[in-house]
Amino acid sequence: MAGIDYFFSLLSPFTYLAGTRLEEIAARHGASIRYKPFDILAMYDRLGAPRPADRPQGRKDYRLQELRRIGKKTGMTINLQPAFWPTNPAPASYAVIAAQKAGGGDLGALVHGLLRACWAEEKDIAEDAVINDCLKAAGFDPALSFTGLLSGAEAYAANLEEAHTRGVFGAPFYITDSDERFWGQDRLDDLDLFLAGKL
């Protein structure tokens, strides 16, 4: 079975705008997904890249236009300036890690639910109540947000190290078992073609 390492940040609007297309592509090709949330702001710092707030104004303006256009193309609601952004993504990321380990629910739905909470529903994904609601809606035990804290923190830090070692520089980022890399939600079609043996 083919596998995809999925490096993402719950702070990334582009990860949100990917929707559940990765899950659909993986299902079509019988591929597994290994979900690897990581601290994208720490990654920018390591790479010497400016954080979103520190980028040139022209790039900031372009980013907002891009997000608006992608939202329209995908039919997804997006708030370009959400009330709770940036927030601390670590607690929600720990919950994703704990849910992946526990199994029994829909991990793709959990990730997308957390992203949608931030980018479309004006919710703070650092709050326990928001995380618990997303866990429950995706078929997981809400208690995972508390029981998986230590192991989640360790895995979250390890994901950053792995991402850095493997050349990840943004989110979403997809790496196949053969080390074929795809950066951005706009490269999902290419990932689909690659898994089909057409690229």
C-alpha positions in Angstrom: 0.0 0.0 0.0 1.3 3.4 -0.9 1.8 5.9 1.9 1.7 9.7 2.2 3.4 11.7 4.9 1.1 14.7 5.4 2.9 17.7 7.1 0.5 20.4 7.9 -0.2 23.3 10.3 -3.5 24.1 11.9 -2.7 27.7 11.4 -2.4 27.4 7.7 -5.3 28.8 5.6 -3.9 26.9 2.6 -4.2 23.7 4.6 -7.8 24.6 5.3 -8.5 25.2 1.6 -7.2 21.8 0.7 -10.5 20.5 2.3 -10.7 16.7 2.3 -9.2 16.3 -1.2 -6.2 14.5 0.2 -8.4 11.9 1.9 -10.3 11.5 -1.4 -7.2 11.0 -3.4 -5.7 8.5 -0.9 -8.9 6.5 -0.9 -9.0 6.4 -4.7 -5.5 4.9 -4.8 -5.6 2.8 -1.7 -2.9 4.9 0.0 -2.5 5.5 3.7 -2.0 8.9 5.2 0.3 9.6 8.1 -0.8 12.9 9.7 2.1 15.0 10.9 1.1 18.4 12.4 4.1 20.6 13.0 5.0 24.1 14.2 5.2 26.1 11.0 6.2 29.3 12.7 9.2 27.5 14.3 10.0 26.2 10.8 10.0 29.7 9.3 12.4 30.7 12.1 14.7 27.8 11.4 14.8 28.6 7.7 15.3 32.3 8.2 12.0 32.9 6.4 9.8 35.8 7.6 6.6 34.9 9.5 3.4 36.1 7.8 3.2 39.2 10.0 6.8 40.2 9.0 6.5 39.8 5.2 6.6 42.7 2.8 3.2 44.4 2.4 2.9 43.4 -1.3 3.2 39.8 -0.3 0.6 40.2 2.4 -1.8 41.8 0.0 -1.2 39.0 -2.6 -1.8 36.3 0.0 -5.2 37.7 0.8 -6.1 37.9 -2.8 -5.0 34.3 -3.3 -7.0 33.0 -0.4 -10.1 34.8 -1.6 -9.7 33.4 -5.1 -9.1 29.8 -3.9 -12.1 30.0 -1.6 -14.3 31.0 -4.5 -12.8 28.3 -6.7 -13.3 25.5 -4.1 -16.7 26.9 -2.9 -15.3 27.0 0.7 -16.1 29.8 3.1 -13.0 31.5 4.5 -12.6 34.5 6.8 -9.5 36.3 5.6 -8.9 37.8 9.0 -10.2 35.3 11.6 -10.8 36.5 15.1 -8.5 33.9 16.7 -5.5 33.9 14.4 -2.7 33.3 15.1 -3.5 31.3 18.2 -1.6 28.5 19.9 -2.1 25.4 17.6 -0.2 23.0 19.9 -3.2 21.7 22.0 -5.2 20.9 18.9 -2.2 19.4 17.2 -1.7 17.1 20.3 -5.3 16.0 20.0 -4.8 15.1 16.3 -1.7 13.1 17.3 -3.6 11.3 20.1 -6.5 10.6 17.8 -4.3 9.1 15.2 -2.7 6.8 17.8 -6.1 5.8 19.3 -7.9 5.2 16.1 -11.7 4.6 15.8 -12.7 7.9 14.2 -12.3 9.9 11.0 -8.9 11.7 11.3 -9.4 13.7 8.1 -12.7 15.0 9.4 -11.0 15.9 12.7 -8.2 17.9 11.0 -10.6 19.6 8.6 -13.0 20.3 11.5 -10.3 22.1 13.5 -9.2 24.1 10.4 -12.8 25.0 9.6 -13.3 26.1 13.2 -10.4 28.6 12.8 -10.9 29.8 9.3 -14.7 29.7 8.8 -16.4 29.5 12.2 -14.5 32.2 14.3 -13.5 29.7 17.0 -10.3 29.5 19.0 -8.7 26.1 18.4 -6.6 26.6 21.5 -9.7 26.2 23.7 -10.5 22.8 25.1 -14.2 23.1 24.4 -13.5 23.7 20.6 -11.0 20.8 20.5 -13.4 18.5 22.3 -16.3 19.3 20.0 -14.2 18.6 16.9 -13.0 15.3 18.4 -16.5 14.2 19.2 -17.8 15.3 15.7 -15.1 13.2 14.1 -16.0 10.1 16.1 -13.2 10.3 18.7 -13.3 10.3 22.5 -13.1 14.0 23.6 -11.0 12.9 26.5 -8.1 12.4 24.1 -7.4 16.2 24.3 -6.3 15.6 27.9 -4.9 12.1 28.0 -2.6 12.6 25.0 -0.8 15.7 26.2 2.7 14.4 27.0 3.0 12.0 24.0 1.4 14.6 21.8 3.9 17.2 22.8 6.8 14.8 22.1 5.4 13.8 18.7 4.7 17.4 17.7 8.3 18.3 18.4 9.5 15.2 16.5 7.3 16.1 13.5 9.1 19.5 13.3 12.5 17.8 13.4 11.4 15.3 10.7 9.9 18.0 8.5 13.1 20.1 8.7 15.3 17.1 7.9 13.1 16.1 4.9 13.0 19.5 3.3 9.6 20.7 4.3 9.3 24.5 4.1 5.6 25.2 4.1 2.2 23.7 4.6 0.4 21.7 3.4 3.3 19.5 2.3 2.9 15.9 1.0 5.7 13.3 0.7 5.2 9.9 -0.8 7.0 6.7 0.2 9.3 7.3 -2.8 10.2 10.8 -1.6 8.2 12.6 -4.2 7.3 15.9 -2.7 4.3 18.2 -3.3 3.9 21.6 -1.6 0.5 23.4 -1.4 -3.1 22.5 -1.8 -2.8 23.5 -5.5 -0.5 20.5 -6.1 -3.0 17.9 -5.0 -4.0 17.2 -8.6 -0.3 16.4 -9.3 -0.2 14.1 -6.3 -3.3 12.3 -7.7 -1.6 11.9 -11.1 1.6 10.7 -9.5 -0.2 8.0 -7.5 -2.0 7.0 -10.7 1.4 6.5 -12.4 0.8 9.4 -14.9 3.3 11.8 -13.6 
